[in-house]
Amino acid sequence: MMETEFKAIVLNNEINLNKISQHFGSNRKLKWEEYLILKGTELQGIVREIEMKRVYLFHFGSIVFLNFQYHEIMDIINYLKTIENGIHDINTFKYVDEYKIEINSESESAINNDYMVTKQIAEYQFDIVSTVLAKSVALEKIESDISRVLDEIEEVVNNLYRGELTVSDEKLAKMSASILEFKLSTISYVMLLDKPAITWNHEGASELFDELTILFELTDRYEKLRHKIDTLMDIIEVFSGLAHSKRGTRLEWAVIILIGIEICLSLFALFFEK
């Protein structure tokens, strides 16, 4: 029995795959939905053992390692940092997803939450498992980021209960930008509902992708995120309306005070400057 262990992590919000690809001698421009695979000679000089190892890199910031130990993962990350300046230092993996493929000719094929069993390994299985794991771990980061914004908004709502609107225009703008970024990430970057190109030409790849998508609840998690994002946008619109109303009230009072001052000055001039 042979095993292939997958470990997916989020390295950044975005990775410049074309820059990395050019470093390894490829001049082909990768499309946004494509990924970059490092294996064989491309790993020589970075890690000692390269057999049965490969690295999948995705534009939306996820990296999937096959059969790598922790120190080998760090060697790869440190090497990539010398190529891509946008990759930040990382010592611990905050967002991680793992999976395993067992190759056993004597067992029935099966797909479970943590591992799958197959009688004979196919190349597309590596690609599909890596893609689903990359999407799942990227989605986990977005879910965490949205929870953080929800906590910030909850604080503003609690202040509203006391009749106070303490949020500034700058903070509202940052919140709105964060929410729009989440929406862009889930739809455009991670492309959660898009199937890999291989699934259109290979029935087995399509079936495996569909099964793993259900197991990792990608569609359900996406729908929940979408509803949260829509709710957050509605709340931000309410905050913006209240802030504009508050500024309008202040402006009206300023005009009234100025008119009052002008009347007082006119009366003073009329009665005391004769």
Contacts in CASP RR format, 6 or more apart in sequence:
PFRMAT RR
TARGET T0000
AUTHOR 0000-0000-0000
METHOD contacts of the structure
MODEL  1
MMETEFKAIVLNNEINLNKISQHFGSNRKLKWEEYLILKGTELQGIVREI
EMKRVYLFHFGSIVFLNFQYHEIMDIINYLKTIENGIHDINTFKYVDEYK
IEINSESESAINNDYMVTKQIAEYQFDIVSTVLAKSVALEKIESDISRVL
DEIEEVVNNLYRGELTVSDEKLAKMSASILEFKLSTISYVMLLDKPAITW
NHEGASELFDELTILFELTDRYEKLRHKIDTLMDIIEVFSGLAHSKRGTR
LEWAVIILIGIEICLSLFALFFEK
1 102 0 8 1.000
1 103 0 8 1.000
1 104 0 8 1.000
2 102 0 8 1.000
2 103 0 8 1.000
2 121 0 8 1.000
3 100 0 8 1.000
3 101 0 8 1.000
3 102 0 8 1.000
3 103 0 8 1.000
4 52 0 8 1.000
4 66 0 8 1.000
4 67 0 8 1.000
4 100 0 8 1.000
4 101 0 8 1.000
4 103 0 8 1.000
4 121 0 8 1.000
4 126 0 8 1.000
5 66 0 8 1.000
5 67 0 8 1.000
5 98 0 8 1.000
5 99 0 8 1.000
5 100 0 8 1.000
6 64 0 8 1.000
6 65 0 8 1.000
6 66 0 8 1.000
6 98 0 8 1.000
6 99 0 8 1.000
6 100 0 8 1.000
6 101 0 8 1.000
6 129 0 8 1.000
6 130 0 8 1.000
6 133 0 8 1.000
7 64 0 8 1.000
7 65 0 8 1.000
7 68 0 8 1.000
7 73 0 8 1.000
7 96 0 8 1.000
7 97 0 8 1.000
7 98 0 8 1.000
8 62 0 8 1.000
8 63 0 8 1.000
8 64 0 8 1.000
8 65 0 8 1.000
8 96 0 8 1.000
8 97 0 8 1.000
8 98 0 8 1.000
8 99 0 8 1.000
8 130 0 8 1.000
8 133 0 8 1.000
8 134 0 8 1.000
8 136 0 8 1.000
8 137 0 8 1.000
9 62 0 8 1.000
9 63 0 8 1.000
9 65 0 8 1.000
9 73 0 8 1.000
9 93 0 8 1.000
9 95 0 8 1.000
9 96 0 8 1.000
9 137 0 8 1.000
10 61 0 8 1.000
10 62 0 8 1.000
10 94 0 8 1.000
10 95 0 8 1.000
10 137 0 8 1.000
10 138 0 8 1.000
10 140 0 8 1.000
10 141 0 8 1.000
11 61 0 8 1.000
11 62 0 8 1.000
11 63 0 8 1.000
11 77 0 8 1.000
11 80 0 8 1.000
11 87 0 8 1.000
11 88 0 8 1.000
11 90 0 8 1.000
12 61 0 8 1.000
12 86 0 8 1.000
12 87 0 8 1.000
12 88 0 8 1.000
13 60 0 8 1.000
13 61 0 8 1.000
13 185 0 8 1.000
13 189 0 8 1.000
14 59 0 8 1.000
14 60 0 8 1.000
14 61 0 8 1.000
14 189 0 8 1.000
15 57 0 8 1.000
15 58 0 8 1.000
15 59 0 8 1.000
15 60 0 8 1.000
15 61 0 8 1.000
15 63 0 8 1.000
15 84 0 8 1.000
15 86 0 8 1.000
15 87 0 8 1.000
16 84 0 8 1.000
16 86 0 8 1.000
17 30 0 8 1.000
17 34 0 8 1.000
17 35 0 8 1.000
17 36 0 8 1.000
17 57 0 8 1.000
17 58 0 8 1.000
17 59 0 8 1.000
18 29 0 8 1.000
18 30 0 8 1.000
19 83 0 8 1.000
19 84 0 8 1.000
20 36 0 8 1.000
20 57 0 8 1.000
20 80 0 8 1.000
20 83 0 8 1.000
20 84 0 8 1.000
21 28 0 8 1.000
21 30 0 8 1.000
21 36 0 8 1.000
23 83 0 8 1.000
24 38 0 8 1.000
24 42 0 8 1.000
30 36 0 8 1.000
30 59 0 8 1.000
32 59 0 8 1.000
32 188 0 8 1.000
32 191 0 8 1.000
33 191 0 8 1.000
33 194 0 8 1.000
33 196 0 8 1.000
33 197 0 8 1.000
34 59 0 8 1.000
34 197 0 8 1.000
35 56 0 8 1.000
35 57 0 8 1.000
35 58 0 8 1.000
35 59 0 8 1.000
35 130 0 8 1.000
35 131 0 8 1.000
35 134 0 8 1.000
36 56 0 8 1.000
36 57 0 8 1.000
37 54 0 8 1.000
37 55 0 8 1.000
37 56 0 8 1.000
37 57 0 8 1.000
38 54 0 8 1.000
38 55 0 8 1.000
38 57 0 8 1.000
38 76 0 8 1.000
39 50 0 8 1.000
39 53 0 8 1.000
39 54 0 8 1.000
39 55 0 8 1.000
40 50 0 8 1.000
40 53 0 8 1.000
40 54 0 8 1.000
41 50 0 8 1.000
43 50 0 8 1.000
43 53 0 8 1.000
43 54 0 8 1.000
43 55 0 8 1.000
43 76 0 8 1.000
44 50 0 8 1.000
46 75 0 8 1.000
46 76 0 8 1.000
46 79 0 8 1.000
47 53 0 8 1.000
47 68 0 8 1.000
47 72 0 8 1.000
47 75 0 8 1.000
47 76 0 8 1.000
52 66 0 8 1.000
52 67 0 8 1.000
53 65 0 8 1.000
53 66 0 8 1.000
53 67 0 8 1.000
53 68 0 8 1.000
53 72 0 8 1.000
54 66 0 8 1.000
54 126 0 8 1.000
55 63 0 8 1.000
55 64 0 8 1.000
55 65 0 8 1.000
55 66 0 8 1.000
55 68 0 8 1.000
55 76 0 8 1.000
56 63 0 8 1.000
56 64 0 8 1.000
56 66 0 8 1.000
56 127 0 8 1.000
56 130 0 8 1.000
56 131 0 8 1.000
56 134 0 8 1.000
57 63 0 8 1.000
58 64 0 8 1.000
58 131 0 8 1.000
58 134 0 8 1.000
58 138 0 8 1.000
59 189 0 8 1.000
60 134 0 8 1.000
60 138 0 8 1.000
60 185 0 8 1.000
60 189 0 8 1.000
60 190 0 8 1.000
60 191 0 8 1.000
61 138 0 8 1.000
62 133 0 8 1.000
62 134 0 8 1.000
62 135 0 8 1.000
62 137 0 8 1.000
62 138 0 8 1.000
63 76 0 8 1.000
63 77 0 8 1.000
63 134 0 8 1.000
64 130 0 8 1.000
64 133 0 8 1.000
64 134 0 8 1.000
65 72 0 8 1.000
65 73 0 8 1.000
65 76 0 8 1.000
66 126 0 8 1.000
66 130 0 8 1.000
68 76 0 8 1.000
77 87 0 8 1.000
77 90 0 8 1.000
80 87 0 8 1.000
81 87 0 8 1.000
81 89 0 8 1.000
94 141 0 8 1.000
95 137 0 8 1.000
95 138 0 8 1.000
95 140 0 8 1.000
95 141 0 8 1.000
95 144 0 8 1.000
96 137 0 8 1.000
97 133 0 8 1.000
97 136 0 8 1.000
97 137 0 8 1.000
97 140 0 8 1.000
97 216 0 8 1.000
98 114 0 8 1.000
98 133 0 8 1.000
99 114 0 8 1.000
99 115 0 8 1.000
99 116 0 8 1.000
99 129 0 8 1.000
99 133 0 8 1.000
100 114 0 8 1.000
100 115 0 8 1.000
100 116 0 8 1.000
101 115 0 8 1.000
101 116 0 8 1.000
101 117 0 8 1.000
101 118 0 8 1.000
101 121 0 8 1.000
101 125 0 8 1.000
101 126 0 8 1.000
101 129 0 8 1.000
102 115 0 8 1.000
102 116 0 8 1.000
102 117 0 8 1.000
102 118 0 8 1.000
103 118 0 8 1.000
103 119 0 8 1.000
103 120 0 8 1.000
103 121 0 8 1.000
104 117 0 8 1.000
104 118 0 8 1.000
104 119 0 8 1.000
105 119 0 8 1.000
105 120 0 8 1.000
107 117 0 8 1.000
107 119 0 8 1.000
108 117 0 8 1.000
109 116 0 8 1.000
109 117 0 8 1.000
109 118 0 8 1.000
109 119 0 8 1.000
110 116 0 8 1.000
110 117 0 8 1.000
111 117 0 8 1.000
111 208 0 8 1.000
111 211 0 8 1.000
111 212 0 8 1.000
111 215 0 8 1.000
112 215 0 8 1.000
113 215 0 8 1.000
116 125 0 8 1.000
116 129 0 8 1.000
118 125 0 8 1.000
124 198 0 8 1.000
124 202 0 8 1.000
124 204 0 8 1.000
124 205 0 8 1.000
124 208 0 8 1.000
125 208 0 8 1.000
127 196 0 8 1.000
127 198 0 8 1.000
127 205 0 8 1.000
128 196 0 8 1.000
128 198 0 8 1.000
128 199 0 8 1.000
128 205 0 8 1.000
128 208 0 8 1.000
128 209 0 8 1.000
128 212 0 8 1.000
129 208 0 8 1.000
129 212 0 8 1.000
131 196 0 8 1.000
131 209 0 8 1.000
132 209 0 8 1.000
132 212 0 8 1.000
132 213 0 8 1.000
132 216 0 8 1.000
132 218 0 8 1.000
133 216 0 8 1.000
135 190 0 8 1.000
135 191 0 8 1.000
135 192 0 8 1.000
135 216 0 8 1.000
135 218 0 8 1.000
136 216 0 8 1.000
136 218 0 8 1.000
138 185 0 8 1.000
138 189 0 8 1.000
138 190 0 8 1.000
139 186 0 8 1.000
139 190 0 8 1.000
139 192 0 8 1.000
139 218 0 8 1.000
139 221 0 8 1.000
139 222 0 8 1.000
139 225 0 8 1.000
142 182 0 8 1.000
142 185 0 8 1.000
142 186 0 8 1.000
142 190 0 8 1.000
142 225 0 8 1.000
143 221 0 8 1.000
143 225 0 8 1.000
145 178 0 8 1.000
145 182 0 8 1.000
146 182 0 8 1.000
146 225 0 8 1.000
146 228 0 8 1.000
146 229 0 8 1.000
146 232 0 8 1.000
149 175 0 8 1.000
149 178 0 8 1.000
149 179 0 8 1.000
149 182 0 8 1.000
149 232 0 8 1.000
150 228 0 8 1.000
150 232 0 8 1.000
152 175 0 8 1.000
153 175 0 8 1.000
153 232 0 8 1.000
153 235 0 8 1.000
153 236 0 8 1.000
156 165 0 8 1.000
156 166 0 8 1.000
156 167 0 8 1.000
156 239 0 8 1.000
157 235 0 8 1.000
159 165 0 8 1.000
159 166 0 8 1.000
159 167 0 8 1.000
160 242 0 8 1.000
165 239 0 8 1.000
165 242 0 8 1.000
165 243 0 8 1.000
165 246 0 8 1.000
167 175 0 8 1.000
167 239 0 8 1.000
167 243 0 8 1.000
169 243 0 8 1.000
172 236 0 8 1.000
172 239 0 8 1.000
172 240 0 8 1.000
172 243 0 8 1.000
175 232 0 8 1.000
175 236 0 8 1.000
175 239 0 8 1.000
176 233 0 8 1.000
176 236 0 8 1.000
179 229 0 8 1.000
179 232 0 8 1.000
179 233 0 8 1.000
179 236 0 8 1.000
182 225 0 8 1.000
182 229 0 8 1.000
183 229 0 8 1.000
186 192 0 8 1.000
186 222 0 8 1.000
186 225 0 8 1.000
186 226 0 8 1.000
186 229 0 8 1.000
192 218 0 8 1.000
192 219 0 8 1.000
192 221 0 8 1.000
192 222 0 8 1.000
193 218 0 8 1.000
193 219 0 8 1.000
193 222 0 8 1.000
195 206 0 8 1.000
195 209 0 8 1.000
196 205 0 8 1.000
196 209 0 8 1.000
198 205 0 8 1.000
199 205 0 8 1.000
199 206 0 8 1.000
199 209 0 8 1.000
200 206 0 8 1.000
213 219 0 8 1.000
END
